[in-house]
Amino acid sequence: MATIRELARLCGVSPATVSRVFNSPEVVNPKTRELVLRAAERIGYLPNESARTLATKRSFMVGLVWDTDHRRPGWRHPFFQDILIGLKTALSGRGYHLLMLATNDGGRPDAHLRAVRRHNLDGVVLIDNGTWDPPLRTLAESGVPCVSLDRPVEGPRTTYVTSDNVGGAAAAVRHLHERGRRTIATIAGPERTRPGAERLQGYRAEMARRGLPYRPEHVVQGDFYLAGGYAAMRRLLEAEERPDAVFAAGDEMAIGALHAIAEAGLKVPQDIAVVGFDDIEPAALVPPGLTTVAQDTAGFGTAAAEAVVTMIDGGDPPPPRVLPTTLVVRGSTGGPLRGER
């Protein structure tokens, strides 16, 4: 096994600097920290975690709390996979490990808190599953540093990170209207989730700003997944007045909508233009290329890691972060014009 001196010599730094990278990463220059971490991985150097834990009274582990019910396909959604990669990368750069928690304590209100204490976790990141059930509430109120993704949480050491869902949805409607579309429908996300509710809010607000009629039959509930988008688009195609554009509150739903449109013998964007939300990897690959509202997945991970480590270090809960979104124009709305991305 490689030693701390071998690692220091390889990186051209002192053993004390290597020690700080693993014990107090926040005081080390980010470039030096990255150099040491990459070299440590390459030569198989492992810091003495037991000694570090005893010295600091920390486990240097952050838990990820998310509904792991096998009936819910959230774990496979590509947007959340990108979020997890960003979170793991950001925490690793600060000397922390990410532990995914799967709790099954018979519905106990302290189920998540028991798991956190069992593993001696320093903090947790919560991913919104559309419910604010007793185990989540108990955890947030416990004083354990908690950062929630996509929903506000209440507790003495809590904060949250989200995207500009309202502004992103408004940008999608604005883009469609500027491309000459006048009958703009939406496939909404579940309103029990903050992204679903806010993206519907942004759609309705921009429709009103542009003087476009709001038709209840042009608002169909989806579930953020392919099959839900496909079924919702089928319903829109059966409407008395067929829309000439659709804003889907998630890319998977938008891709499902593209399949339904093609199955009906219609063309995108000639007959119906489509905009999604997320900018998952398949968005650029499906024909004719999906115009979408991109979220900053790496920014999610970095902001969440910074916030939870700040609280673990004894700092006050940082204010909530609302990350900007960006419209990415592709073929499903006609492709970018001059000056557009």
Secondary structure, DSSP 8 states (H G I E B T S, - for coil): ---HHHHHHHHTS-HHHHHHHHH-GGGS-HHHHHHHHHHHHHHT----HHHHHHHHT---EEEEE----TT-GGGG-HHHHHHHHHHHHHHHTTT-EEEEE---STT-TTHHHHHHHHTT-SEEEEE--S---HHHHHHHTTTS-EEEESS---STTEEEEEE-HHHHHHHHHHHHHHTT--SEEEEE--TTSHHHHHHHHHHHHHHHHTT----GGGEEE--SSHHHHHHHHHHHHTSSS--SEEEESSHHHHHHHHHHHHHTT--TTTT-EEEEEE--GGGGTSTT--EEEE--HHHHHHHHHHHHHHHHTT------EEE--EEE--GGGT---TT--
